[in-house]
């Protein structure tokens, strides 16, 4: 069963910013990045437990992350009943964990 995917506003902004940056580096690369994120999100919607737990976040919150193929980005998400909430589209090596405050109720 595939879940409905909701991007938090901050995650949408991060996705757009990264896509624009890649597009500025090379024409078409931004679209390639968006397609890779799309594939990762589709995978997570179908298999939400395939991501790994995020270190430093209480296990009870069930926050997971999944890499984006070919790019140094990770999708941080939480599964809530029939939804998959994307908390962040975060660069894997810059400012690790900056988005963790988004897990707080």
C-alpha positions as CSV (number, residue, x, y, z in Angstrom):
1,X,0.0,0.0,0.0
2,X,1.3,3.4,-1.0
3,X,0.9,6.2,1.5
4,X,0.0,9.8,0.8
5,X,3.1,12.0,0.9
6,X,3.1,15.5,2.5
7,X,6.1,17.8,2.4
8,X,6.5,20.2,5.3
9,X,6.9,23.8,4.0
10,X,10.6,23.8,5.0
11,X,11.3,20.6,3.2
12,X,9.6,22.0,0.0
13,X,11.8,25.1,0.3
14,X,14.9,23.0,0.7
15,X,14.0,20.8,-2.3
16,X,13.4,23.9,-4.5
17,X,16.7,25.6,-3.3
18,X,18.7,22.5,-4.0
19,X,17.2,22.0,-7.5
20,X,17.8,25.6,-8.4
21,X,21.5,25.3,-7.2
22,X,22.0,22.1,-9.3
23,X,20.4,23.7,-12.3
24,X,22.7,26.7,-12.0
25,X,25.7,24.3,-12.0
26,X,24.6,22.5,-15.2
27,X,21.5,22.7,-17.3
28,X,19.2,19.8,-16.7
29,X,20.9,18.7,-13.4
30,X,18.2,20.3,-11.3
31,X,15.6,18.2,-13.1
32,X,17.7,15.1,-12.6
33,X,17.9,15.9,-8.9
34,X,14.1,16.4,-8.7
35,X,13.6,13.0,-10.5
36,X,15.9,11.3,-8.0
37,X,14.0,12.8,-5.0
38,X,10.8,11.7,-6.7
39,X,12.0,8.1,-7.0
40,X,13.2,8.1,-3.4
41,X,9.8,9.4,-2.1
42,X,7.8,6.9,-4.2
43,X,10.0,4.2,-2.8
44,X,9.3,5.4,0.8
45,X,5.6,5.8,0.2
46,X,5.5,2.1,-0.7
47,X,8.1,0.9,1.8
48,X,8.2,3.4,4.7
49,X,10.3,1.1,7.0
50,X,13.1,1.0,4.5
51,X,14.7,4.2,5.9
52,X,17.0,4.1,8.9
53,X,16.4,5.7,12.3
54,X,17.9,9.1,12.7
55,X,20.6,9.3,15.4
56,X,19.8,11.8,18.1
57,X,16.0,11.7,17.7
58,X,14.0,9.7,20.2
59,X,13.1,6.3,18.8
60,X,9.5,6.9,19.9
61,X,9.1,9.6,17.3
62,X,9.9,7.1,14.5
63,X,11.9,9.6,12.4
64,X,13.8,7.9,9.6
65,X,16.0,9.0,6.7
66,X,16.7,7.7,3.3
67,X,19.4,8.7,0.8
68,X,18.7,10.3,-2.6
69,X,20.4,8.3,-5.3
70,X,23.4,10.0,-7.0
71,X,23.2,13.1,-4.8
72,X,24.5,13.9,-1.3
73,X,21.0,14.4,0.1
74,X,18.8,12.5,2.6
75,X,15.1,12.6,3.0
76,X,14.1,12.8,6.6
77,X,10.5,11.7,7.2
78,X,8.0,10.3,9.7
79,X,5.2,7.9,9.0
80,X,1.8,9.0,10.5
81,X,-1.0,6.5,10.0
82,X,-1.6,6.6,6.3
83,X,0.7,9.5,5.5
84,X,4.4,10.0,5.0
85,X,5.5,13.4,6.2
86,X,8.7,14.7,4.7
87,X,10.4,16.8,7.4
88,X,13.6,17.7,5.4
89,X,15.4,17.3,2.2
90,X,18.8,17.8,3.8
91,X,22.4,17.8,2.5
92,X,24.1,14.8,4.0
93,X,27.3,16.6,5.0
94,X,26.2,20.2,5.7
95,X,24.8,21.3,9.0
96,X,23.9,17.8,10.2
97,X,20.7,17.6,12.2
98,X,19.7,21.3,11.7
99,X,16.1,20.1,11.0
100,X,15.7,18.0,14.2
101,X,13.6,20.7,15.9
102,X,10.9,20.0,13.3
103,X,10.2,16.7,15.1
104,X,8.9,18.5,18.2
105,X,5.1,18.7,18.5
